[in-house]
Amino acid sequence: MVAFKTTGTQLGTLHATFFWVYAIMQIPTGILADRIGPRRTATAGAVMMNVGAIWFALADSYLIALVARGLVGLGGSVIFVCILRFCASWYRADEFATVSGLSFAASGFGGILATTPLALAVGAVGWRSAIGWLGVFGLCFSIVVFALVRDTPDRAGFEPIDGVPGQPSVTTTELRTHLQSVLRDPYIWVVSLMLFCSTGVNLTLFGLWGVPYVVQMYDVTIAYASILTLLGGVGTMIGPPAIGWLSDRLGQRVELMVAGAVVYVACLGVIAVTGEPPLWIVAVSFFLTGALLGTFVLSYTTVKDRYPSSASGISTGTINGAAFFGAASLPTMMGWALDDYWAGELVGGVRVYTEAGYQAAFAIATFAALIALACAIWLYRHERASDSPDSPLSAG
């Protein structure tokens, strides 16, 4: 805010630029992952993403920062779908929820590094140097990805794995057919709305407004506040793989989604209602909000199982795009609420928001969580009403 002299809404937009570009790219990303494979797609994206990070660190204006942030989103947009495409080619169906959960755990580890460790690094060398050197490290690691990753076991020199279809060759006609089927499927739209809300809330809370909320409501340092958002990252590391493993063992997906969504609503609602609950309640709420993302992550497995292997990238990319449209929309919406209740107070050039403003922002998050719960209930009813929830593609 100080470097670019932004309002809360402008900061929310800067934060969201990554996610707008990311979300728009998800269907093209799914096509690339299905057509040319995750190795080359992910490597190219990683190079672009880290060049954008270095440029962002060097930005001298808000406009340049927006463009650089968009480049980060453009490069980063391919990574997760490529991971899911990779998992579909290397693991059996009864392992997919577990390994996709482990992939989210890796993102949770990144989230942990982006809280207290990053806050300490920024305090020591400044945010520009911290972000810039992360970009340099990312460029180096892009080379590692290209050197070590292989799209399928046979391309890595291994024998094919029983029950794993690998990555078939997909024609343009087949890609078009898959895309049409995915976009016409009501199931996809409900899952997309659920992920729009849940992923949007989590990435907004832990990526932007969580730290300012704790700092300004409880009068603590940024480093101390980042410990609470770190708990959200810890939850993201623990919840998705644990819930994915449990789901694979029990053979249940939507039941866990509904149960997790109920608790998820309660965690956000308690902050919206009280505004400034005891810090231990905030800590527990942040941890559970991160962990319970694992219940919504199960939808990636249900969608993958709904379509043939050749449509894996397109189907998961579509719902992942919706998730990041949520991450693009909610930061600005919550920023509007905070600015609307702002009383004009500034400290060091940074706006100090009111308790009512934060309650309004968390009310938006809670409403989004309620929508996610409604979607989970719809999915549960849909699964119970159908003995065979196969997609039109696999049914043919």
C-alpha positions, 0 to 999 in steps of 0.5 A: 500500500505504501509503495504504490499508494493504494486504497483497500480496493486497489490492493484487492485488485492488485492481489486479484489480477493474478487470479483473473488471468489464472482463471481465464487460462484454465480451459486452455491449460487443460487443453495444453495438458491433455495435448502436449503433456504436463512436463513442457506446459508446466516448465514454460509456465514456471519460467513465465511466472518467475520472470513476472515475479522478478518484474513485480519486484522491480515495478516502480508504479501501480500499473507496472505492478498490475502487469507484472502480477498478471504475468505471474498469473499467466505463468502460474495458471498451468501448474496445478492442472498439470499436476492433476494431469500428471497424477491421472497418468501415474496413479490409480483411481483409488489413489487419486484423492490421496495424491491430489490432496498431497499436491494441495499439501505442497501448496500449504507448505508454500502458504506457510513460507508465505506467512511468518518466514516471508514476513521476517524476510521482508522485514530483513531485506524489504519486500522487493528483494524477498520477492525478486530472489524468490523469482530467481530461485523459481527460474532455477527450479524450472530447469529441474522440472524440465530435467526430471519430470516425465509425463507418463511412467513409460516415458520415464522408462518404467512399466505401465501401471495396472489400472492407470490409462496413461496419457492418450493421444487426443485429436482436436475433434476429441478435445472439442467434444470433451469441452462441449460435454463438460460445459453442458454438464450441470454437475460441473457448474455446481462444483465450479460454484462450490470451488468459486466460493471455498477456494476464493475465501481461502486464498483471500483470507490467507493471501491478503486480508487475514494479516491486516485483520489480526494486526488492526483488530488485536494491535500486534505486529505483522510477524505475530499476525502472520503466525495465525495465517500460518496456521491456515497453511498448516491446515492446508498441509494436513487437511487435504491429504488426510481427507483425501486418504480417508475418502479413498479408504471409505469410498465416500466423497460427497458425504465428507464434503457436506460435513466439512462445509458445515464446520467451514461455515461455522468457522467464518461465521463466528468471526463475522458475528463477533468481529473481535473474538478471542485470538485462540478462536481466530487461530482455530478458525484459521486452521480449520478453514485451511484444513477443511479445504480438503473436503472441497478438494474431493470434487476434483476426484469426483470430476476426474472419475466422471470423465474419461482419461482423455478429458482429465485436463479439460474437466479439472481445468474447468472447475479449477478456473472457477475456483480462481475466479472466486479468488479474483472476485472476493479480494476486491469485494472484501476490499470494497466492504472495508473501504466503505466502513473506513473512518479515515484513519491512516498509520504510516500511509496504510488505511486502518479499518474498523471492526464493522468493516472487518465484520462486513468483509467476513460476512461476505466470506461466510455467505460464500461459505453458505453457498459452498455448503448448498452446492455440497448438499446438491452434489450429495442429493445428486449422487444419492439419486443416481445409482450410476453417476457416469458422465455422458462421455463415459456412458457412450 
